[in-house]
Amino acid sequence: MEQLIIEFAKDIVSNNILLSYLFFFVSQSLQILFPPYPGDMVLIIEGYLTEFSNINLILVMLTAILATSLSSILLYNIGRKEGSIILKSKLVKYLFDTEKVNKLRHLFDRFGAMVIIGSKLIPGIFSLTVLSAGIFKVKRRLAYVSIVIITIIHHGILIILGKILGENWTLIFYKINRYNRIIIILAIIGFILYIILLKIKNKLFN
């Protein structure tokens, strides 16, 4: 799917600038609403294409940030309106790993909306985290601010890196895949250490 998206992006930028922005908007919306879609890769491509076409870097960034923010806010409000019953939906179960929701509940209880920001660093859970934030009624204003802040930082970094590296943008994509694996491993190790320390604390003070 990645190669098809790359070729389509290059073709549409070459033929229609306005449609390019629409494509970028749809791509980032799909990343949130349809998580299997490789939105991060498209962000890198967007940056790369600004270097070799007439599309404007600032407009590209604004389009991507707006699309992700609005889609995330929509997902948050769906979760807030429907509550935990939405987790029984076959479509939601297909798109998201709903078994992680209870773990997210504990994290929200401890760290609040900061969980939304942190989830962007761990591959594959941002959309589920935003949905869960709505389900668990995380304060709307804090949720919105967290979504927008991490989106600006995340998208800005990837788009600018794509622009700077130009033809070498594929290096970022492969580095991200490697980075994702490292983050998962570190998260697992961190969780195991947390459990061990918690048990030690309980034995010492209980």
N, C-alpha and C positions, 0 to 999 in steps of 0.2 A: 504493500500500500504506500510506503514511503516514497518509492521511486515514481509512482504515478502522481503523487501530490507534487513532487519536485518539478516534474515535467509540465504539469498543469499550471503551476505557479509561474514558471518561466514563460510559458506560452501566453498566459493571460496578461502578464505585465508587458509583454512585447506588443500586444494588440489593443489593449484597452485599459488605460490607467484607472478610470473610475471603477471598472469592474474589479480591478486589483484590490482596491480598498474594501469592496464588498466581500471579496474572497477572504481577505485577512480577517474581517469582522466575523464571518461565518466560521472560519477555522478556529478562532479562539473561543467562540461560543460552543462549538462542538467539543472542544477539549474539556469543558466543564460539564456539559450535558450528556456527552457520550465519551467517557474517559478513555476508551481504547484508542481514540483519535490522537495521533502524534502532534499535539499542538506546540510543544516545545521546539520540535524540529522546524515547524513552520515559522516560529518566531526568529530562529536563526537565519532561515532563508529570507525572511523579510528584510533583515538587516543587510544581508549579502546583496539583495536586489536593489537596495537604495544606492549602492555604490556604482551600479552599472545600468541604471535606468533613470527615468524622469520622475519616479515616485519620491515624495518628500519624506525624509526621515521622521520629522516631528509628527506629521499626519499619520504615518505608519504606527508610531508609538501610541499616539492618542487613540487610534482606531482599535489597536490590540488591547490597550488598557480598558477602554470603554466596554468592549465586547466581553472581556473576562469579568469585569466588575459587575456589569448588568446581569450576566448569566449566573454569576455566583449569588448575587442578591436575590434573583428569581428562585434559585435552588433553596436558599435559606428560607425564603417566605413559603415555599411549598412545604418544606419540613415543618415550619412553624404552624401552618394552617392544618395540615393533615395529621401531624403528630406521629407517634410510633407505628400507627396502622399502615403507613406508607411503606414500611419495611417488609410488609407481607406481599407487596406487589411483585409479580414475576419479572416485570421490566426492571424494577429497582434492584432486585436480587441478581439479575443478569449483568447490570451495569456496575454495581458496587459490591464490595465484600462486606455485606451487612453484619457478619459475625464480629466485626471490629467495633460495632457501635457501642457495646457495653464498656469496652476499654476507653473509648472516647468520652463516655459519660464521666468516668472517674477523672480523666484529665481536665474536662471542663469544670468539674467541681473544684479542682485544685488551682487551675491556672486561668480559668475564664476564657475570654476571647483571644488570649495569647496563643491558644492551641491552634487557632486558624492560621496565624502567622507561621508557627513552627511546622505545621503540616505541609507547607509548600516546599520544605526542605526534604521531605520524605516522599519518594515517588509513589504515585497511584492513590493517595489518600486525601488529597485536597478537596475534591468534590464531595466525598463522603463526609469529611469533616464539616464542610459548610452546611450540608444537609442536616447533619446531626446537631449542629449549632442551633438550627431552627427548631428541630424536634425538642431539644432540651431548653428551649426558650432563653438562650443567651441574649443579653440585652441587645436590642436591634442596633442602636447607635454604635456600640462597641464592635459589634459584628461587622457592620458596614465599613467602619474606619479601618479595621484590621484587614478586611478584604482589599480595600483600595490601596493601603500602604504596601502590603506584600506584593500586590499585583504590579504596582509602579516599579518597585525594586527589581523584582524577578524579570519582568518583561524588558525593562530598560537595560539590564545587564546582557540578556541574551541577544537582543536586537543590535545593541552597540558592538558586541563581540562579533556578530555576524558581519557587520559593516567593516570592522577593522580587519578581520581575517580574509575577507573577500573569497577568492576561490578555495581557500583552505578552511571554509566554514564546516566541512565534514569532520574536521578534527574535533570541533566543539561537540558535535553530536555524539561521536564515539567516546569522548571524555565524559560526557554527561551520563551515558550508559554505564561506564565504569564507576563514576561517582555515585550513581544510584545504588549499585551493588554494595559499594563501601558503606554508604549511609544505612542500608538495611542491616548489614552485618554489625555495624556499630550500635544500631538501635537494639538489636537482639542482645548483644553483650551488655549494653547499659541496663536493659530490663532485667537480665539475669542477676547482675550485680545489685540492682535495687532490691530484688526479692531476697537475696542473701543477706544484705545489710538490714533489711526489715526483720528477718527472722532472728538475726543476732541481737537487734535492739529489743525485740519481744522477750528473748531469753534472759537478757541482762536486767531489764526493768520491770518484768511482770512476774 
